[in-house]
Amino acid sequence: MGAGTLFGAAAQAVVGGGFVLPPGGQGVAVGDVVTWTNSGAEGHTVSASDGAWGNNDLEPGDSYSHTFTAAGTYSYFCLVHDGMNGTITVQ
């Protein structure tokens, strides 16, 4: 996960390729922007387990960003591929 500065908040990157999402438990701060990028050859999604946020069409090369505004542990998954999931811990 890389970090940079974006409008006063850190920008965190999550890159997924093939059929693997990065391991869970990645930590970010409240206000951070997390960006998922599909570096694989097939379409994927990034969907919050509770349905609160997500992208239903993440084609190869596409990215999706979400700003986390509250502390907690957020689970996400790919609607297309069973077993592709991860968590983001916001502190």
C-alpha positions, 0 to 999 in steps of 0.5 A: 500500500502506498501513501501520498497526499490528497487534499490534506488526507493520505491517499492509500492504494490497493492494487488487485491483479488476477484473482487475488485481492491484497491481504486483509487488515490494511490500516488507514486513518479517518479521512484517508482516500483508499483507491482500488485498481484492477491490474488483472485481465478480468473485470472485478468489483469492490463492494462493502460487505454492508452495501454502504459503498462500492463499484459494480464494474471495475474493468482491467485498468479501472480504479475506484476510490472511497473516503473513510470518514469514521473509525472501524473495520470495513470488509469488502469483496468482489461480487464476481469472484467468490473468495476475493475479499479484504478488510480496511481498518480505519483508526 
